[in-house]
């Protein structure tokens, strides 16, 4: 039995794999592999630049 490296469930005969600098990881489903990638920022798309808004201006009272 190969255990999922995220949830520890059985991966079955053909686990979903992910190559990392530390070796091959095995996952029971694409969801576990995706969550692992997201949590560890593996193959994550580059972050979008932060856009700031101009400060709100005070309205003049009529």
SULFENGI-V732109 format. One record per residue. N is the residue number from 0. RES is the residue in one small letter. SS is DSSP state (hx for helix, st for strand, lp for the rest). Layout:
n:N res:RES ss:SS
n:N res:RES ss:SS
This chain:
n:0 res:x ss:lp
n:1 res:x ss:lp
n:2 res:x ss:st
n:3 res:x ss:lp
n:4 res:x ss:lp
n:5 res:x ss:lp
n:6 res:x ss:lp
n:7 res:x ss:lp
n:8 res:x ss:lp
n:9 res:x ss:st
n:10 res:x ss:lp
n:11 res:x ss:lp
n:12 res:x ss:lp
n:13 res:x ss:lp
n:14 res:x ss:lp
n:15 res:x ss:st
n:16 res:x ss:st
n:17 res:x ss:st
n:18 res:x ss:st
n:19 res:x ss:st
n:20 res:x ss:lp
n:21 res:x ss:lp
n:22 res:x ss:st
n:23 res:x ss:st
n:24 res:x ss:st
n:25 res:x ss:st
n:26 res:x ss:st
n:27 res:x ss:lp
n:28 res:x ss:lp
n:29 res:x ss:hx
n:30 res:x ss:hx
n:31 res:x ss:hx
n:32 res:x ss:hx
n:33 res:x ss:hx
n:34 res:x ss:hx
n:35 res:x ss:hx
n:36 res:x ss:hx
n:37 res:x ss:hx
n:38 res:x ss:hx
n:39 res:x ss:hx
n:40 res:x ss:lp
n:41 res:x ss:lp
n:42 res:x ss:lp
n:43 res:x ss:lp
n:44 res:x ss:lp
n:45 res:x ss:lp
n:46 res:x ss:lp
n:47 res:x ss:lp
n:48 res:x ss:lp
n:49 res:x ss:lp
n:50 res:x ss:lp
n:51 res:x ss:lp
n:52 res:x ss:lp
n:53 res:x ss:lp
n:54 res:x ss:lp
n:55 res:x ss:lp
n:56 res:x ss:lp
n:57 res:x ss:lp
n:58 res:x ss:lp
n:59 res:x ss:lp
n:60 res:x ss:lp
n:61 res:x ss:lp
